[in-house]
Amino acid sequence: MTQILVVEDNPMNMELAVDLLETYGYEVTPAEDGFEALERVKETKFDLILLDMQLPGMDGTEVLEGLKADPATSAVPVVALTAHAMSGDAERFKEAGCVGYISKPIDVHQFKSEVAQYIK
């Protein structure tokens, strides 16, 4: 079964993402911040990570750096998940190591296909 880590500090956004992904048949692990995310990747091999870029304590860019620096997680595709959809953000996140970008609020009609395109 496909394993997805969702890193999101907003409880409502987390609940929506997890509920949708589980409905699609994915095994989902939530993490509320970057520190928890980096612990979860030590416990489970994920097929995809959806990463909120605006996290408390350790932002998404710092989490991404940690993931890419570790040979055990460097190849896991990471998709930026953020409400800050400003011009240039998608390119900036890709340059940082993300394979893609999903803007919030999540579009429930497009989320399934958006996620599926990033799973190997």
JONOR-V439215 format. One record per run of one state. SS is the DSSP state (@ for helix, = for strand, . for the rest). FROM is the first residue (numbers start at 1). TO is the last residue. Records with the same first field share a line. If there is no record, write none. Layout:
# JONOR-V439215
SS = FROM-TO ; FROM-TO
This chain:
# JONOR-V439215
. = 1-2 ; 8-10 ; 24-26 ; 32-33 ; 44-47 ; 53-59 ; 70-76 ; 83-88 ; 97-99 ; 104-110 ; 117-120
= = 3-7 ; 27-31 ; 48-52 ; 77-82 ; 100-103
@ = 11-23 ; 34-43 ; 60-69 ; 89-96 ; 111-116
